[in-house]
């Protein structure tokens, strides 16, 4: 089976592969995990160009981690 690749030109004239939307990878087994924050977080982390990816600090500040931070701050206040 051959893999169909669609090439596009970016703003700098460089050739890149087109991206599939992450929602195409959602199925019955992982649908409960595919909240919008998770999709956005993965989209930002899985960038081909390393300069487009967030730093570790920026990644940890992503809204995906708000529930964890809120739980931590609640525990420290108690």
C-alpha positions in Angstrom: 0.0 0.0 0.0 1.4 3.4 -0.9 0.9 6.4 1.2 -0.5 9.5 -0.5 1.3 12.7 0.5 0.0 16.1 -0.4 2.6 18.8 -0.7 2.0 22.4 -0.1 4.1 25.5 -0.1 4.3 27.5 3.1 4.8 31.3 3.4 8.6 31.0 2.9 8.1 28.9 -0.3 9.3 25.7 1.4 7.5 22.5 0.5 5.7 20.8 3.4 3.2 18.0 3.8 -0.4 18.9 4.4 -1.6 18.0 7.9 -4.6 15.9 8.8 -6.8 17.4 11.4 -6.3 15.7 14.8 -10.0 15.0 15.0 -9.5 12.4 12.3 -7.7 10.3 14.9 -10.6 10.2 17.3 -12.5 6.9 17.6 -14.8 5.1 20.0 -11.8 4.0 22.1 -10.3 7.4 22.7 -13.3 9.7 22.3 -13.5 10.2 26.1 -10.0 11.6 26.1 -10.4 13.9 23.2 -11.4 17.1 24.9 -10.7 20.4 23.0 -7.8 21.3 25.4 -6.1 17.9 24.8 -6.4 18.3 21.0 -5.1 21.9 21.2 -2.2 20.8 23.5 -1.1 18.0 21.1 -1.4 20.3 18.1 1.0 22.7 19.7 3.5 20.1 20.9 3.6 18.0 17.7 4.8 20.7 15.4 7.5 19.8 12.8 9.3 23.2 13.2 10.8 23.2 16.7 10.6 27.0 16.9 6.8 26.7 16.7 6.6 24.3 19.6 6.1 25.7 23.1 8.9 25.6 25.7 8.4 23.2 28.7 7.2 26.2 30.8 4.8 27.3 28.2 3.5 23.8 27.7 2.9 23.4 31.5 0.9 26.7 31.4 -1.5 25.3 28.8 -5.2 25.2 29.7 -5.1 21.3 29.5 -3.3 21.4 32.9 -5.7 23.8 34.6 -7.5 21.0 36.5 -4.2 19.7 37.8 -3.1 23.2 38.9 -6.5 23.9 40.5 -6.3 20.6 42.4 -2.8 21.4 43.6 -3.7 24.9 44.8 -6.8 23.6 46.6 -4.6 21.1 48.5 -2.1 23.7 49.5 -4.8 25.9 50.8 -6.4 23.2 52.9 
